[in-house]
Amino acid sequence: MGRGEARRLPRDCWFGRPTGLYYEFELDRTHRVHRQWYPEVNAADQALREMQSHGNPPESEQS
């Protein structure tokens, strides 16, 4: 995401495994991530998995 575009996303939002030179994913619009940022994409997904495995469910499942 570009400067000033950082957002807080629902915890059940997964980016998936990035491939290729640019990885595209859809949120409010289509975003493209260059491969130099793939470690950050993978870290975000891993952090979400760890939160859920420790009993912190996605916001969509909280009452």
Distance bins in CASP14 RR format, pairs under 12 A and 6 or more apart:
PFRMAT RR
TARGET T0000
AUTHOR 0000-0000-0000
RMODE 2
METHOD distances of the structure
MODEL  1
1 7 1 0 0 1 0 0 0 0 0 0 0
1 9 0 0 0 0 0 1 0 0 0 0 0
1 15 0 0 0 0 0 1 0 0 0 0 0
1 25 0 0 0 0 0 1 0 0 0 0 0
1 27 0 0 0 0 1 0 0 0 0 0 0
1 28 0 0 0 0 0 1 0 0 0 0 0
1 29 0 0 0 0 0 1 0 0 0 0 0
1 30 0 0 0 0 0 1 0 0 0 0 0
1 31 1 0 0 1 0 0 0 0 0 0 0
1 32 0 0 0 0 1 0 0 0 0 0 0
1 33 0 0 0 0 1 0 0 0 0 0 0
1 34 0 0 0 0 0 1 0 0 0 0 0
1 37 0 0 0 0 1 0 0 0 0 0 0
1 40 0 0 0 0 0 1 0 0 0 0 0
1 41 0 0 0 0 0 1 0 0 0 0 0
1 44 0 0 0 0 0 1 0 0 0 0 0
2 31 0 0 0 0 1 0 0 0 0 0 0
2 32 0 0 0 0 0 1 0 0 0 0 0
2 33 0 0 0 0 0 1 0 0 0 0 0
2 34 0 0 0 0 0 1 0 0 0 0 0
2 37 0 0 0 0 0 1 0 0 0 0 0
5 27 0 0 0 0 0 1 0 0 0 0 0
5 28 0 0 0 0 0 1 0 0 0 0 0
5 29 0 0 0 0 0 1 0 0 0 0 0
5 31 0 0 0 0 1 0 0 0 0 0 0
5 33 0 0 0 0 0 1 0 0 0 0 0
6 27 0 0 0 0 0 1 0 0 0 0 0
6 31 0 0 0 0 0 1 0 0 0 0 0
6 40 0 0 0 0 0 1 0 0 0 0 0
6 44 0 0 0 0 0 1 0 0 0 0 0
7 13 0 0 0 0 0 1 0 0 0 0 0
7 27 1 0 0 1 0 0 0 0 0 0 0
7 28 0 0 0 0 1 0 0 0 0 0 0
7 29 0 0 0 0 0 1 0 0 0 0 0
7 31 0 0 0 0 0 1 0 0 0 0 0
8 27 0 0 0 0 0 1 0 0 0 0 0
8 44 0 0 0 0 0 1 0 0 0 0 0
8 59 0 0 0 0 1 0 0 0 0 0 0
9 15 0 0 0 0 1 0 0 0 0 0 0
9 25 0 0 0 0 0 1 0 0 0 0 0
9 26 0 0 0 0 0 1 0 0 0 0 0
9 27 1 0 0 1 0 0 0 0 0 0 0
9 28 0 0 0 0 1 0 0 0 0 0 0
9 31 0 0 0 0 0 1 0 0 0 0 0
9 44 0 0 0 0 1 0 0 0 0 0 0
9 45 0 0 0 0 0 1 0 0 0 0 0
9 47 0 0 0 0 0 1 0 0 0 0 0
9 48 0 0 0 0 1 0 0 0 0 0 0
9 58 0 0 0 0 0 1 0 0 0 0 0
9 59 0 0 0 0 1 0 0 0 0 0 0
9 60 0 0 0 0 0 1 0 0 0 0 0
10 27 0 0 0 0 1 0 0 0 0 0 0
10 48 0 0 0 0 1 0 0 0 0 0 0
10 57 0 0 0 0 0 1 0 0 0 0 0
10 58 1 0 0 1 0 0 0 0 0 0 0
10 59 1 0 1 0 0 0 0 0 0 0 0
10 60 1 0 0 1 0 0 0 0 0 0 0
10 61 0 0 0 0 0 1 0 0 0 0 0
10 62 0 0 0 0 0 1 0 0 0 0 0
11 44 0 0 0 0 0 1 0 0 0 0 0
11 45 0 0 0 0 0 1 0 0 0 0 0
11 47 0 0 0 0 1 0 0 0 0 0 0
11 48 1 0 1 0 0 0 0 0 0 0 0
11 49 0 0 0 0 0 1 0 0 0 0 0
11 50 0 0 0 0 0 1 0 0 0 0 0
11 51 1 0 0 1 0 0 0 0 0 0 0
11 52 1 0 0 1 0 0 0 0 0 0 0
11 55 0 0 0 0 0 1 0 0 0 0 0
11 56 1 0 0 1 0 0 0 0 0 0 0
11 57 1 0 0 1 0 0 0 0 0 0 0
11 58 1 0 1 0 0 0 0 0 0 0 0
11 59 1 0 1 0 0 0 0 0 0 0 0
11 60 1 0 0 1 0 0 0 0 0 0 0
11 61 0 0 0 0 1 0 0 0 0 0 0
11 62 0 0 0 0 1 0 0 0 0 0 0
12 45 0 0 0 0 0 1 0 0 0 0 0
12 48 0 0 0 0 1 0 0 0 0 0 0
12 49 0 0 0 0 0 1 0 0 0 0 0
12 51 0 0 0 0 0 1 0 0 0 0 0
12 52 0 0 0 0 1 0 0 0 0 0 0
12 56 0 0 0 0 0 1 0 0 0 0 0
12 57 0 0 0 0 1 0 0 0 0 0 0
12 58 1 1 0 0 0 0 0 0 0 0 0
12 59 1 0 0 1 0 0 0 0 0 0 0
12 60 1 0 1 0 0 0 0 0 0 0 0
12 61 1 0 0 1 0 0 0 0 0 0 0
12 62 0 0 0 0 0 1 0 0 0 0 0
13 25 0 0 0 0 1 0 0 0 0 0 0
13 26 0 0 0 0 0 1 0 0 0 0 0
13 27 1 0 0 1 0 0 0 0 0 0 0
13 28 0 0 0 0 0 1 0 0 0 0 0
13 31 0 0 0 0 0 1 0 0 0 0 0
13 41 0 0 0 0 0 1 0 0 0 0 0
13 44 0 0 0 0 1 0 0 0 0 0 0
13 45 0 0 0 0 1 0 0 0 0 0 0
13 47 0 0 0 0 0 1 0 0 0 0 0
13 48 1 0 0 1 0 0 0 0 0 0 0
13 58 0 0 0 0 1 0 0 0 0 0 0
13 59 0 0 0 0 1 0 0 0 0 0 0
13 60 0 0 0 0 1 0 0 0 0 0 0
14 25 0 0 0 0 1 0 0 0 0 0 0
14 26 0 0 0 0 0 1 0 0 0 0 0
14 27 0 0 0 0 0 1 0 0 0 0 0
14 41 0 0 0 0 0 1 0 0 0 0 0
14 42 0 0 0 0 0 1 0 0 0 0 0
14 44 0 0 0 0 1 0 0 0 0 0 0
14 45 1 0 1 0 0 0 0 0 0 0 0
14 46 0 0 0 0 0 1 0 0 0 0 0
14 47 0 0 0 0 0 1 0 0 0 0 0
14 48 1 0 0 1 0 0 0 0 0 0 0
14 49 0 0 0 0 1 0 0 0 0 0 0
14 52 0 0 0 0 0 1 0 0 0 0 0
14 58 0 0 0 0 1 0 0 0 0 0 0
15 23 1 0 0 1 0 0 0 0 0 0 0
15 24 0 0 0 0 0 1 0 0 0 0 0
15 25 1 0 1 0 0 0 0 0 0 0 0
15 26 0 0 0 0 0 1 0 0 0 0 0
15 27 0 0 0 0 1 0 0 0 0 0 0
15 31 0 0 0 0 1 0 0 0 0 0 0
15 33 0 0 0 0 1 0 0 0 0 0 0
15 37 0 0 0 0 0 1 0 0 0 0 0
15 38 0 0 0 0 1 0 0 0 0 0 0
15 40 0 0 0 0 1 0 0 0 0 0 0
15 41 1 0 1 0 0 0 0 0 0 0 0
15 42 0 0 0 0 1 0 0 0 0 0 0
15 43 0 0 0 0 0 1 0 0 0 0 0
15 44 1 0 0 1 0 0 0 0 0 0 0
15 45 1 0 1 0 0 0 0 0 0 0 0
15 46 0 0 0 0 0 1 0 0 0 0 0
15 47 0 0 0 0 0 1 0 0 0 0 0
15 48 0 0 0 0 1 0 0 0 0 0 0
15 49 0 0 0 0 0 1 0 0 0 0 0
16 23 0 0 0 0 1 0 0 0 0 0 0
16 24 0 0 0 0 0 1 0 0 0 0 0
16 25 1 0 0 1 0 0 0 0 0 0 0
16 26 0 0 0 0 0 1 0 0 0 0 0
16 33 0 0 0 0 0 1 0 0 0 0 0
16 38 0 0 0 0 0 1 0 0 0 0 0
16 41 1 0 0 1 0 0 0 0 0 0 0
16 42 0 0 0 0 1 0 0 0 0 0 0
16 44 0 0 0 0 1 0 0 0 0 0 0
16 45 1 0 1 0 0 0 0 0 0 0 0
16 46 0 0 0 0 0 1 0 0 0 0 0
16 48 0 0 0 0 0 1 0 0 0 0 0
16 49 0 0 0 0 0 1 0 0 0 0 0
17 23 0 0 0 0 1 0 0 0 0 0 0
17 25 0 0 0 0 0 1 0 0 0 0 0
17 33 0 0 0 0 0 1 0 0 0 0 0
17 38 0 0 0 0 1 0 0 0 0 0 0
17 41 0 0 0 0 1 0 0 0 0 0 0
17 42 1 0 0 1 0 0 0 0 0 0 0
17 45 0 0 0 0 1 0 0 0 0 0 0
17 46 0 0 0 0 0 1 0 0 0 0 0
18 24 0 0 0 0 1 0 0 0 0 0 0
18 25 0 0 0 0 1 0 0 0 0 0 0
18 31 0 0 0 0 0 1 0 0 0 0 0
18 32 0 0 0 0 0 1 0 0 0 0 0
18 33 1 0 0 1 0 0 0 0 0 0 0
18 34 0 0 0 0 1 0 0 0 0 0 0
18 35 1 0 0 1 0 0 0 0 0 0 0
18 36 0 0 0 0 0 1 0 0 0 0 0
18 37 0 0 0 0 1 0 0 0 0 0 0
18 38 1 0 1 0 0 0 0 0 0 0 0
18 39 0 0 0 0 1 0 0 0 0 0 0
18 40 0 0 0 0 1 0 0 0 0 0 0
18 41 1 0 1 0 0 0 0 0 0 0 0
18 42 1 0 0 1 0 0 0 0 0 0 0
18 43 0 0 0 0 0 1 0 0 0 0 0
18 44 0 0 0 0 0 1 0 0 0 0 0
18 45 0 0 0 0 1 0 0 0 0 0 0
19 25 0 0 0 0 0 1 0 0 0 0 0
19 33 0 0 0 0 0 1 0 0 0 0 0
19 35 0 0 0 0 1 0 0 0 0 0 0
19 38 0 0 0 0 1 0 0 0 0 0 0
19 41 0 0 0 0 0 1 0 0 0 0 0
19 42 0 0 0 0 0 1 0 0 0 0 0
20 32 0 0 0 0 0 1 0 0 0 0 0
20 33 0 0 0 0 0 1 0 0 0 0 0
20 34 0 0 0 0 1 0 0 0 0 0 0
20 35 1 0 0 1 0 0 0 0 0 0 0
20 36 0 0 0 0 0 1 0 0 0 0 0
20 38 0 0 0 0 1 0 0 0 0 0 0
21 32 0 0 0 0 1 0 0 0 0 0 0
21 33 0 0 0 0 0 1 0 0 0 0 0
21 34 1 0 0 1 0 0 0 0 0 0 0
21 35 1 0 1 0 0 0 0 0 0 0 0
21 36 0 0 0 0 1 0 0 0 0 0 0
21 37 0 0 0 0 0 1 0 0 0 0 0
21 38 0 0 0 0 0 1 0 0 0 0 0
22 30 0 0 0 0 0 1 0 0 0 0 0
22 31 0 0 0 0 1 0 0 0 0 0 0
22 32 1 0 1 0 0 0 0 0 0 0 0
22 33 1 0 0 1 0 0 0 0 0 0 0
22 34 1 0 1 0 0 0 0 0 0 0 0
22 35 1 0 0 1 0 0 0 0 0 0 0
22 36 0 0 0 0 0 1 0 0 0 0 0
22 37 0 0 0 0 1 0 0 0 0 0 0
22 38 0 0 0 0 0 1 0 0 0 0 0
22 41 0 0 0 0 0 1 0 0 0 0 0
23 30 0 0 0 0 0 1 0 0 0 0 0
23 31 0 0 0 0 1 0 0 0 0 0 0
23 32 1 0 0 1 0 0 0 0 0 0 0
23 33 1 0 1 0 0 0 0 0 0 0 0
23 34 0 0 0 0 1 0 0 0 0 0 0
23 35 1 0 0 1 0 0 0 0 0 0 0
23 36 0 0 0 0 0 1 0 0 0 0 0
23 37 0 0 0 0 1 0 0 0 0 0 0
23 38 1 0 0 1 0 0 0 0 0 0 0
23 40 0 0 0 0 0 1 0 0 0 0 0
23 41 1 0 0 1 0 0 0 0 0 0 0
23 42 0 0 0 0 0 1 0 0 0 0 0
23 45 0 0 0 0 0 1 0 0 0 0 0
24 30 1 0 1 0 0 0 0 0 0 0 0
24 31 1 0 0 1 0 0 0 0 0 0 0
24 32 1 0 1 0 0 0 0 0 0 0 0
24 33 1 0 0 1 0 0 0 0 0 0 0
24 34 0 0 0 0 0 1 0 0 0 0 0
24 41 0 0 0 0 0 1 0 0 0 0 0
25 31 1 0 1 0 0 0 0 0 0 0 0
25 32 0 0 0 0 1 0 0 0 0 0 0
25 33 1 0 0 1 0 0 0 0 0 0 0
25 37 0 0 0 0 0 1 0 0 0 0 0
25 41 0 0 0 0 1 0 0 0 0 0 0
25 44 0 0 0 0 0 1 0 0 0 0 0
25 45 0 0 0 0 0 1 0 0 0 0 0
26 32 0 0 0 0 0 1 0 0 0 0 0
27 33 0 0 0 0 0 1 0 0 0 0 0
31 37 0 0 0 0 0 1 0 0 0 0 0
31 41 0 0 0 0 0 1 0 0 0 0 0
32 41 0 0 0 0 0 1 0 0 0 0 0
33 39 0 0 0 0 0 1 0 0 0 0 0
33 40 0 0 0 0 1 0 0 0 0 0 0
33 41 1 0 1 0 0 0 0 0 0 0 0
33 42 0 0 0 0 0 1 0 0 0 0 0
33 44 0 0 0 0 0 1 0 0 0 0 0
34 40 0 0 0 0 0 1 0 0 0 0 0
34 41 0 0 0 0 0 1 0 0 0 0 0
35 41 0 0 0 0 1 0 0 0 0 0 0
35 42 0 0 0 0 0 1 0 0 0 0 0
37 43 0 0 0 0 0 1 0 0 0 0 0
37 44 0 0 0 0 0 1 0 0 0 0 0
38 44 0 0 0 0 0 1 0 0 0 0 0
38 45 0 0 0 0 0 1 0 0 0 0 0
39 45 0 0 0 0 0 1 0 0 0 0 0
39 46 0 0 0 0 0 1 0 0 0 0 0
40 46 0 0 0 0 0 1 0 0 0 0 0
40 47 0 0 0 0 0 1 0 0 0 0 0
41 47 0 0 0 0 0 1 0 0 0 0 0
41 48 0 0 0 0 0 1 0 0 0 0 0
42 48 0 0 0 0 0 1 0 0 0 0 0
42 49 0 0 0 0 0 1 0 0 0 0 0
43 49 0 0 0 0 0 1 0 0 0 0 0
43 50 0 0 0 0 0 1 0 0 0 0 0
44 50 0 0 0 0 0 1 0 0 0 0 0
44 51 0 0 0 0 0 1 0 0 0 0 0
45 51 0 0 0 0 0 1 0 0 0 0 0
45 52 0 0 0 0 0 1 0 0 0 0 0
46 52 0 0 0 0 0 1 0 0 0 0 0
46 53 0 0 0 0 0 1 0 0 0 0 0
47 53 0 0 0 0 0 1 0 0 0 0 0
47 54 0 0 0 0 0 1 0 0 0 0 0
47 56 0 0 0 0 0 1 0 0 0 0 0
48 54 0 0 0 0 0 1 0 0 0 0 0
48 56 0 0 0 0 1 0 0 0 0 0 0
48 57 0 0 0 0 0 1 0 0 0 0 0
48 58 0 0 0 0 1 0 0 0 0 0 0
48 59 0 0 0 0 0 1 0 0 0 0 0
49 55 0 0 0 0 0 1 0 0 0 0 0
49 56 0 0 0 0 0 1 0 0 0 0 0
49 58 0 0 0 0 0 1 0 0 0 0 0
50 56 0 0 0 0 1 0 0 0 0 0 0
51 57 0 0 0 0 1 0 0 0 0 0 0
51 58 0 0 0 0 1 0 0 0 0 0 0
51 59 0 0 0 0 0 1 0 0 0 0 0
52 58 1 0 0 1 0 0 0 0 0 0 0
52 59 0 0 0 0 0 1 0 0 0 0 0
52 60 0 0 0 0 0 1 0 0 0 0 0
52 61 0 0 0 0 1 0 0 0 0 0 0
52 62 0 0 0 0 0 1 0 0 0 0 0
55 61 0 0 0 0 0 1 0 0 0 0 0
55 62 0 0 0 0 0 1 0 0 0 0 0
56 62 0 0 0 0 1 0 0 0 0 0 0
57 63 0 0 0 0 1 0 0 0 0 0 0
END
